[in-house]
């Protein structure tokens, strides 16, 4: 199935393509690239829509203090290693294995919840993009409030996905964007089938989440542009 460029700003068309199971991730990435200007305009409009705010009014607004960078990555690794009962040098391999378990079997019941949460916190600060996607998938799969969890992780200063990409070292490329949205879309559909959200919520939150991810990517590009300018200007 060939994906054409859109002729005008059309949120419904963008949303349809991104949710389609018949369109490959590669085609979706190309679609994002080809329609960057249109999508940028849509994201600016949609993220502040009264429709989305109305949905959020009846949901829990969970805010947390920003995670302070009091420890370096090495320090965080030592803390996590002590919690898991392993050596710091084993942390990377351990998280990679757990991330693989999520991707293959979607089951971490063999681990205590507090250990999973500590690993997720570490991954959302220092992990690879693959690990981030997998731990986000698990978080959305296990939450009892998928809308509240999505709202939190896509907001800044909550230790979630948005904060991961605010760091210049982490680039939100189109491939990762598509994969993150696929995870969100899959878990919204799961929540809908389970009766946790209705059809209207499923559609509206999916659209709002899509636009929020675009906004995060644009912010990420701006942060990296500023960093590059500083380097070039000394």
Backbone bond lengths (Angstrom), bond angles and torsions (degrees), N, CA, C in turn:
res aa  C-N    CA-C-N  psi(-1)  N-CA   C-N-CA  omega(-1)  CA-C   N-CA-C  phi
1 X - - - 1.454 - - 1.523 109.52 -
2 X 1.329 117.12 122.42 1.454 121.44 -178.21 1.521 110.25 -87.87
3 X 1.329 116.38 136.32 1.457 121.25 179.39 1.518 108.76 -103.98
4 X 1.313 116.18 118.92 1.464 120.44 -178.20 1.523 110.55 -91.24
5 X 1.346 115.27 161.99 1.455 120.15 172.93 1.527 108.70 -68.40
6 X 1.339 116.31 144.31 1.457 119.29 176.94 1.518 108.49 -82.18
7 X 1.339 116.34 147.68 1.460 120.77 -176.30 1.521 112.66 -87.12
8 X 1.331 117.03 -18.15 1.454 120.35 -178.44 1.523 109.26 -150.09
9 X 1.331 115.61 171.75 1.458 120.27 177.33 1.516 108.14 -67.11
10 X 1.296 118.02 113.52 1.455 122.07 -173.74 1.518 109.39 -144.25
11 X 1.305 116.81 97.04 1.456 121.78 -177.54 1.528 111.93 -62.01
12 X 1.332 116.30 -39.56 1.467 119.73 -178.30 1.530 111.21 -60.63
13 X 1.323 116.41 -40.17 1.461 120.26 -179.01 1.524 111.15 -68.99
14 X 1.320 116.38 -43.77 1.468 120.36 178.03 1.523 110.37 -61.27
15 X 1.317 115.90 -45.63 1.464 120.98 -179.39 1.521 111.30 -63.31
16 X 1.339 116.68 -41.76 1.470 120.86 -179.88 1.519 110.99 -60.56
17 X 1.315 116.32 -43.65 1.464 120.86 -178.10 1.529 110.62 -67.98
18 X 1.321 117.27 -43.20 1.456 120.16 -177.51 1.527 112.28 -68.83
19 X 1.319 118.48 -27.40 1.464 121.33 179.66 1.528 112.90 -89.88
20 X 1.320 116.57 -11.15 1.460 120.51 -174.87 1.526 111.99 -65.15
21 X 1.317 116.04 134.99 1.461 121.73 176.30 1.526 111.36 -89.03
22 X 1.343 116.63 -9.83 1.466 121.23 -179.34 1.533 111.97 -91.49
23 X 1.321 116.88 -10.12 1.463 121.40 -179.03 1.524 109.01 -104.12
24 X 1.307 117.05 129.82 1.464 121.39 -176.59 1.526 111.50 -72.88
25 X 1.339 115.66 161.63 1.461 120.84 177.08 1.525 110.90 -60.41
26 X 1.321 116.62 -38.67 1.467 120.58 179.52 1.521 110.81 -61.92
27 X 1.319 116.80 -42.23 1.463 120.59 178.66 1.528 111.03 -66.50
28 X 1.326 116.20 -37.04 1.467 119.60 178.28 1.529 110.75 -66.78
29 X 1.325 116.33 -39.64 1.466 120.30 177.04 1.526 110.40 -60.74
30 X 1.333 116.62 -44.23 1.457 120.57 179.75 1.526 110.80 -65.00
31 X 1.334 115.54 -37.88 1.462 120.81 177.68 1.520 110.75 -61.03
32 X 1.327 117.18 -43.15 1.466 121.42 177.94 1.524 110.34 -60.90
33 X 1.313 115.56 -44.35 1.467 120.72 -178.97 1.526 111.26 -64.84
34 X 1.335 116.41 -44.32 1.463 120.90 -175.76 1.527 112.65 -69.72
35 X 1.335 116.39 -26.66 1.464 120.29 -174.20 1.521 112.78 -116.54
36 X 1.320 116.14 30.59 1.459 121.14 -175.06 1.529 112.97 -54.42
37 X 1.306 117.86 -46.89 1.474 120.91 -176.80 1.514 111.32 -62.98
38 X 1.339 116.62 -46.20 1.458 120.25 178.91 1.521 111.21 -61.22
39 X 1.313 116.32 -45.40 1.459 121.06 -176.42 1.523 110.86 -67.16
40 X 1.319 117.80 -37.98 1.461 120.74 176.25 1.525 110.31 -58.50
41 X 1.317 116.47 -42.98 1.465 120.78 179.57 1.525 111.53 -65.43
42 X 1.319 115.96 -40.92 1.462 120.37 179.28 1.517 110.83 -62.66
43 X 1.326 117.07 -43.89 1.466 121.06 -176.16 1.520 111.04 -63.73
44 X 1.319 117.30 -36.59 1.455 120.26 178.98 1.521 110.80 -66.30
45 X 1.317 115.71 -35.09 1.456 119.69 -179.31 1.528 111.99 -77.60
46 X 1.307 116.88 -46.43 1.449 121.03 -169.48 1.514 114.11 -73.81
47 X 1.308 118.27 -34.56 1.457 119.63 -171.75 1.516 112.86 -65.53
48 X 1.346 117.65 -21.73 1.454 119.98 -179.33 1.529 112.25 -108.71
49 X 1.307 117.21 16.06 1.460 120.77 -174.78 1.523 111.82 -65.87
50 X 1.341 117.83 139.06 1.467 122.28 177.19 1.525 111.91 -58.52
51 X 1.330 115.81 -29.44 1.461 121.13 -179.44 1.530 110.66 -60.36
52 X 1.331 116.05 -45.67 1.460 120.48 179.74 1.524 110.58 -68.22
53 X 1.317 116.75 -41.11 1.464 120.13 -179.94 1.525 111.52 -62.98
54 X 1.320 116.29 -34.93 1.453 120.21 179.70 1.524 111.30 -64.05
55 X 1.327 115.91 -39.99 1.462 120.32 177.65 1.520 110.13 -63.58
56 X 1.309 115.91 -41.17 1.454 121.06 -174.96 1.521 113.40 -70.99
57 X 1.344 116.92 -20.89 1.458 120.33 -176.66 1.523 112.37 -60.33
58 X 1.321 116.96 -32.63 1.459 120.74 -177.21 1.517 112.93 -95.67
59 X 1.327 116.65 7.78 1.458 120.91 -178.62 1.520 111.18 -108.61
60 X 1.326 115.47 159.32 1.455 119.95 178.33 1.520 110.16 -71.12
61 X 1.319 116.34 127.17 1.455 120.98 175.88 1.513 107.32 -96.23
62 X 1.319 115.82 105.86 1.465 120.40 -174.68 1.520 109.29 -105.97
63 X 1.305 114.41 111.05 1.459 120.17 179.42 1.517 109.57 -113.88
64 X 1.295 116.38 142.48 1.450 121.72 177.40 1.519 108.81 -127.56
65 X 1.292 115.41 156.96 1.451 118.84 175.95 1.531 109.55 -67.08
66 X 1.322 116.00 148.94 1.464 118.66 178.91 1.519 111.42 -58.68
67 X 1.321 115.79 142.76 1.458 119.62 174.92 1.520 108.12 -72.21
68 X 1.303 116.67 118.41 1.458 120.20 -179.33 1.524 110.14 -81.02
69 X 1.291 115.99 138.43 1.461 120.85 179.00 1.525 110.04 -81.91
70 X 1.343 115.04 55.81 1.465 120.24 -177.98 1.519 111.02 -73.94
71 X 1.315 115.52 -22.39 1.463 119.70 -178.70 1.524 109.31 -119.88
72 X 1.273 116.19 147.76 1.458 120.27 173.70 1.521 107.92 -76.45
73 X 1.311 115.59 173.36 1.460 119.40 177.32 1.527 110.03 -58.83
74 X 1.323 116.07 -38.59 1.470 119.91 179.69 1.520 110.45 -63.21
75 X 1.327 115.69 -40.61 1.461 119.40 178.89 1.512 111.91 -65.82
76 X 1.331 116.63 -42.72 1.463 120.87 177.83 1.529 110.94 -61.70
77 X 1.320 115.03 -36.96 1.462 119.99 -179.86 1.525 110.64 -65.18
78 X 1.318 116.76 -40.84 1.467 121.09 178.84 1.525 110.59 -63.31
79 X 1.328 116.05 -43.72 1.463 121.13 179.81 1.527 110.80 -62.44
80 X 1.323 116.17 -45.44 1.462 120.17 -179.72 1.522 110.85 -66.06
81 X 1.331 116.50 -40.34 1.468 120.66 179.72 1.520 110.95 -59.67
82 X 1.323 116.97 -42.36 1.467 120.93 179.21 1.515 110.35 -63.97
83 X 1.323 115.97 -39.55 1.461 120.60 179.99 1.527 111.75 -65.34
84 X 1.325 115.97 -38.75 1.464 120.98 -177.67 1.520 113.06 -85.62
85 X 1.339 115.87 -12.59 1.463 119.64 -179.07 1.511 113.38 75.33
86 X 1.343 116.05 33.69 1.457 121.00 178.95 1.524 109.35 -129.37
87 X 1.319 116.76 174.98 1.454 120.94 177.68 1.538 109.66 -81.64
88 X 1.331 117.80 148.67 1.469 120.13 176.99 1.525 113.07 -53.41
89 X 1.315 116.33 -35.00 1.466 120.08 -179.61 1.529 112.21 -68.49
90 X 1.325 116.84 -14.59 1.465 121.33 -178.51 1.522 112.96 -96.39
91 X 1.333 116.75 -6.62 1.465 120.26 -174.77 1.523 112.23 -61.46
92 X 1.321 117.56 -49.23 1.467 120.93 -177.33 1.524 111.57 -57.83
93 X 1.326 116.32 -46.64 1.455 120.54 179.97 1.519 112.27 -65.89
94 X 1.330 116.05 -37.58 1.469 120.98 -179.48 1.531 110.53 -65.37
95 X 1.336 116.33 -47.21 1.461 120.26 179.88 1.527 110.66 -64.51
96 X 1.314 116.60 -38.66 1.462 120.21 178.02 1.523 110.80 -60.80
97 X 1.339 116.14 -40.17 1.467 120.69 178.99 1.531 110.78 -66.14
98 X 1.329 116.56 -45.57 1.460 120.45 -179.54 1.530 110.27 -64.56
99 X 1.327 116.42 -39.60 1.462 120.45 176.92 1.527 110.29 -60.71
100 X 1.333 116.22 -39.39 1.461 120.67 176.94 1.518 112.35 -65.48
101 X 1.350 115.97 -37.31 1.461 120.33 177.50 1.526 110.91 -62.61
102 X 1.337 116.00 -39.88 1.462 119.88 178.25 1.519 109.88 -62.04
103 X 1.316 116.50 -45.62 1.456 121.38 -176.97 1.525 112.18 -66.55
104 X 1.327 116.61 -35.51 1.464 120.33 -174.56 1.524 113.36 -88.18
105 X 1.347 117.31 -43.13 1.465 119.05 -172.26 1.530 113.86 -123.43
106 X 1.331 117.84 -7.48 1.464 121.80 179.33 1.522 112.62 51.22
107 X 1.310 116.08 39.54 1.466 119.81 -176.77 1.517 110.64 -146.03
108 X 1.342 115.38 118.27 1.463 120.15 175.99 1.532 110.29 -124.44
109 X 1.316 116.21 29.03 1.460 119.82 -177.61 1.526 112.69 -65.42
110 X 1.319 117.19 -12.88 1.457 120.41 177.90 1.529 111.42 -78.71
111 X 1.341 117.40 -3.86 1.459 122.01 179.15 1.525 110.22 -115.58
112 X 1.337 117.66 144.03 1.470 120.51 174.63 1.527 110.46 -63.75
113 X 1.318 116.41 148.75 1.467 120.90 -177.82 1.520 112.14 -59.50
114 X 1.345 117.30 -37.01 1.458 119.16 -177.36 1.533 111.32 -67.48
115 X 1.329 117.56 -32.03 1.475 120.84 177.73 1.523 110.43 -69.45
116 X 1.331 115.91 -40.42 1.461 120.78 178.41 1.524 109.71 -63.09
117 X 1.330 116.10 -42.45 1.459 120.74 -179.32 1.525 111.19 -64.53
118 X 1.320 116.96 -39.49 1.465 120.66 179.00 1.524 111.15 -66.32
119 X 1.326 116.44 -40.53 1.463 119.53 177.15 1.520 111.30 -66.14
120 X 1.337 116.31 -40.02 1.462 119.91 178.89 1.527 110.15 -61.95
121 X 1.327 116.58 -43.46 1.464 120.93 178.75 1.523 110.71 -58.70
122 X 1.328 116.32 -42.97 1.464 121.23 179.31 1.531 110.95 -65.46
123 X 1.324 115.85 -45.80 1.467 120.63 -179.26 1.530 110.87 -62.68
124 X 1.341 117.17 -40.16 1.456 120.54 -178.80 1.525 112.05 -72.39
125 X 1.326 116.58 -4.97 1.461 120.69 174.32 1.526 111.69 -109.28
126 X 1.329 116.44 -43.00 1.464 120.13 -170.33 1.523 114.79 -126.62
127 X 1.321 118.20 -5.57 1.458 120.42 -172.69 1.528 113.81 -72.98
128 X 1.323 115.03 172.98 1.462 120.75 175.42 1.527 108.83 -78.22
129 X 1.322 116.85 167.47 1.459 120.76 178.32 1.527 111.02 -64.20
130 X 1.325 116.79 -37.66 1.466 120.45 177.67 1.525 110.67 -60.82
131 X 1.324 115.91 -43.98 1.465 120.53 179.83 1.524 111.17 -66.23
132 X 1.326 116.14 -39.97 1.464 120.29 177.72 1.524 110.77 -58.86
133 X 1.324 116.71 -47.99 1.466 121.29 -179.07 1.528 110.53 -60.70
134 X 1.321 116.98 -43.66 1.466 120.26 -177.89 1.522 112.32 -68.37
135 X 1.324 117.27 -41.91 1.468 119.78 179.71 1.529 110.69 -70.52
136 X 1.324 117.86 -33.52 1.464 120.40 174.23 1.521 109.77 -63.52
137 X 1.317 116.26 -42.73 1.465 121.23 178.63 1.531 110.13 -58.00
138 X 1.322 115.94 -45.77 1.467 119.45 -178.55 1.525 110.91 -66.88
139 X 1.332 116.73 -40.81 1.460 120.57 179.79 1.527 110.97 -60.82
140 X 1.326 116.74 -45.02 1.462 120.40 -179.80 1.523 111.83 -70.01
141 X 1.311 116.41 -31.45 1.454 120.89 179.98 1.530 111.44 -69.67
142 X 1.326 117.41 -34.21 1.459 121.81 -174.44 1.527 114.36 -95.33
143 X 1.325 117.65 -16.76 1.458 119.19 -176.11 1.529 112.06 -67.50
144 X 1.334 115.64 148.99 1.461 120.95 175.99 1.526 110.77 -93.37
145 X 1.321 116.56 -5.11 1.466 122.28 179.49 1.521 108.21 -138.12
146 X 1.313 116.13 80.52 1.463 119.82 -173.56 1.525 112.04 -65.24
147 X 1.314 117.98 -34.05 1.462 120.20 -179.58 1.530 110.01 -68.40
148 X 1.332 116.47 -45.06 1.454 119.98 177.86 1.512 112.47 -64.13
149 X 1.330 116.69 -39.24 1.461 121.24 179.28 1.526 110.97 -66.19
150 X 1.324 116.35 -42.63 1.467 120.22 177.27 1.519 110.97 -62.25
151 X 1.311 115.63 -45.88 1.460 120.24 -179.10 1.524 110.33 -59.16
152 X 1.325 115.66 -41.55 1.467 120.19 -178.63 1.521 111.59 -68.01
153 X 1.321 117.13 -51.43 1.466 119.93 -173.14 1.527 112.24 -68.42
154 X 1.338 118.15 -23.81 1.456 120.98 179.59 1.528 112.62 -92.99
155 X 1.334 116.28 3.40 1.460 121.17 173.64 1.525 109.11 -99.69
156 X 1.315 116.33 152.11 1.461 120.85 177.24 1.530 111.15 -76.93
157 X 1.327 114.65 158.12 1.466 123.42 176.65 1.525 112.89 65.61
158 X 1.335 116.38 33.55 1.462 121.04 175.62 1.524 111.70 -124.16
159 X 1.325 116.98 -0.51 1.455 120.27 -177.52 1.508 113.23 76.16
160 X 1.333 116.92 20.11 1.454 120.87 -176.84 1.518 113.78 -104.20
161 X 1.323 115.36 -154.96 1.458 122.03 -176.87 1.529 112.05 -60.26
162 X 1.327 116.73 -43.07 1.467 120.03 -178.18 1.526 110.89 -59.31
163 X 1.329 117.22 -41.53 1.463 120.69 -179.13 1.526 111.97 -68.99
164 X 1.328 117.20 -31.01 1.458 120.49 176.88 1.522 110.17 -59.28
165 X 1.329 115.85 -43.28 1.467 119.89 -175.31 1.519 113.57 -88.77
166 X 1.317 117.83 -0.11 1.456 119.00 173.91 1.524 110.34 -80.13
167 X 1.339 116.32 -14.08 1.461 120.77 178.50 1.531 109.61 -82.55
168 X 1.320 117.27 126.03 1.472 120.47 -176.45 1.524 114.49 -55.70
169 X 1.332 116.56 -25.98 1.464 119.35 -178.71 1.525 111.00 -70.63
170 X 1.327 117.65 -20.14 1.459 122.03 -178.66 1.521 109.91 -104.95
171 X 1.318 116.83 114.64 1.461 121.84 -179.88 1.527 110.26 -99.75
172 X 1.322 116.27 128.76 1.464 120.29 176.93 1.528 108.60 -88.45
173 X 1.327 115.57 85.88 1.457 121.13 179.17 1.526 109.96 -77.70
174 X 1.320 116.34 167.65 1.463 120.99 -176.83 1.525 112.61 -62.82
175 X 1.338 116.79 -36.01 1.466 120.00 178.73 1.518 110.95 -61.30
176 X 1.334 116.71 -46.57 1.467 120.66 179.96 1.520 110.76 -67.52
177 X 1.338 116.40 -36.53 1.460 120.10 177.51 1.526 111.16 -58.76
178 X 1.328 116.04 -47.34 1.466 120.77 -179.70 1.522 110.35 -62.75
179 X 1.324 117.05 -42.37 1.466 120.52 -178.65 1.531 111.37 -65.57
180 X 1.324 117.01 -40.69 1.464 120.18 177.92 1.526 110.07 -63.37
181 X 1.331 115.89 -43.65 1.464 118.25 -179.96 1.529 111.26 -65.96
182 X 1.317 117.28 -37.49 1.469 120.02 177.69 1.527 111.06 -59.60
183 X 1.336 115.93 -40.48 1.467 121.03 179.35 1.529 110.13 -65.20
184 X 1.329 116.00 -43.91 1.464 120.21 179.25 1.523 110.27 -63.71
185 X 1.319 116.61 -46.52 1.457 122.09 -179.13 1.523 111.26 -60.66
186 X 1.319 116.26 -44.32 1.466 120.98 -179.61 1.527 111.37 -61.32
187 X 1.329 116.32 -43.99 1.461 119.64 -176.98 1.525 113.10 -76.49
188 X 1.324 117.53 -27.67 1.462 119.69 172.44 1.529 110.16 -66.55
189 X 1.328 116.07 -41.94 1.467 119.96 177.19 1.527 110.55 -63.30
190 X 1.329 116.66 -39.08 1.459 120.36 177.90 1.527 110.62 -63.21
191 X 1.340 116.26 -44.10 1.467 120.71 179.71 1.529 110.99 -64.41
192 X 1.330 116.20 -36.21 1.460 120.28 177.97 1.528 110.67 -65.83
193 X 1.323 117.16 -45.96 1.464 120.86 -179.75 1.529 111.54 -65.02
194 X 1.343 115.87 -28.81 1.461 120.45 179.34 1.528 112.03 -82.33
195 X 1.335 116.56 -7.13 1.458 120.55 179.70 1.519 114.30 84.32
196 X 1.333 117.16 11.53 1.469 120.54 -179.34 1.528 112.10 -77.58
197 X 1.316 116.81 -28.50 1.461 122.36 175.00 1.517 107.69 -135.96
198 X 1.336 116.35 158.22 1.461 117.98 178.45 1.530 110.48 -94.36
199 X 1.311 115.69 178.34 1.467 121.20 -174.87 1.532 111.63 -62.64
200 X 1.330 116.72 -39.24 1.463 120.56 -179.37 1.521 110.33 -65.85
201 X 1.333 116.71 -44.26 1.469 120.35 177.78 1.521 110.78 -61.87
202 X 1.320 116.13 -43.40 1.463 120.96 -179.73 1.529 110.29 -55.19
203 X 1.313 116.14 -48.92 1.462 120.75 -177.44 1.534 111.87 -68.54
204 X 1.315 116.91 -46.08 1.464 120.12 -175.40 1.525 112.25 -69.47
205 X 1.337 116.83 -41.64 1.465 119.34 179.54 1.522 110.34 -68.97
206 X 1.333 116.64 -35.93 1.464 120.50 176.50 1.522 110.76 -60.43
207 X 1.315 117.04 -44.83 1.458 121.95 179.49 1.527 111.19 -65.30
208 X 1.330 115.53 -45.01 1.462 119.88 -179.11 1.523 111.37 -65.11
209 X 1.339 116.55 -39.82 1.466 120.64 178.89 1.523 110.61 -64.80
210 X 1.320 116.24 -39.89 1.464 120.47 178.52 1.529 110.58 -59.94
211 X 1.310 116.41 -46.90 1.461 119.80 -179.47 1.529 111.56 -67.40
212 X 1.334 115.93 -33.98 1.461 119.36 178.56 1.527 111.00 -65.46
213 X 1.324 116.52 -38.73 1.463 120.47 178.62 1.529 110.28 -64.30
214 X 1.327 116.78 -40.20 1.465 119.95 176.31 1.529 110.54 -60.82
215 X 1.334 115.92 -41.70 1.460 119.90 179.96 1.520 110.61 -63.60
216 X 1.323 117.09 -42.08 1.464 121.45 178.14 1.522 110.20 -61.82
217 X 1.342 116.71 -40.94 1.465 119.52 178.78 1.521 111.10 -63.76
218 X 1.318 117.32 -42.12 1.459 120.39 179.30 1.521 111.25 -63.85
219 X 1.324 116.87 -40.57 1.463 120.53 176.33 1.522 110.77 -63.13
220 X 1.326 115.32 -40.25 1.460 121.48 179.91 1.525 110.69 -61.95
221 X 1.329 116.65 -42.18 1.462 121.09 178.80 1.526 110.54 -65.12
222 X 1.332 116.53 -38.58 1.460 120.63 179.80 1.526 110.70 -65.40
223 X 1.332 116.06 -44.12 1.467 120.94 179.44 1.519 110.69 -60.20
224 X 1.325 116.14 -43.48 1.459 120.25 179.32 1.524 111.89 -68.09
225 X 1.331 117.09 -34.12 1.460 120.63 177.62 1.524 110.76 -65.60
226 X 1.334 115.77 -40.74 1.465 120.11 178.00 1.519 110.60 -65.02
227 X 1.340 115.57 -41.86 1.460 119.64 179.07 1.526 110.35 -61.71
228 X 1.334 116.74 -44.58 1.469 120.80 -179.90 1.522 111.12 -62.47
229 X 1.351 115.77 -40.76 1.465 119.94 179.87 1.529 111.21 -62.69
230 X 1.321 115.85 -40.20 1.462 120.19 179.50 1.527 111.11 -63.35
231 X 1.329 115.18 -40.57 1.466 119.77 -179.89 1.533 110.18 -65.12
232 X 1.335 115.50 -44.70 1.467 120.04 -177.97 1.526 112.03 -67.55
233 X 1.342 115.92 -32.07 1.466 119.89 -177.95 1.520 112.86 -91.73
234 X 1.327 116.13 1.47 1.448 120.61 178.75 1.513 112.56 74.26
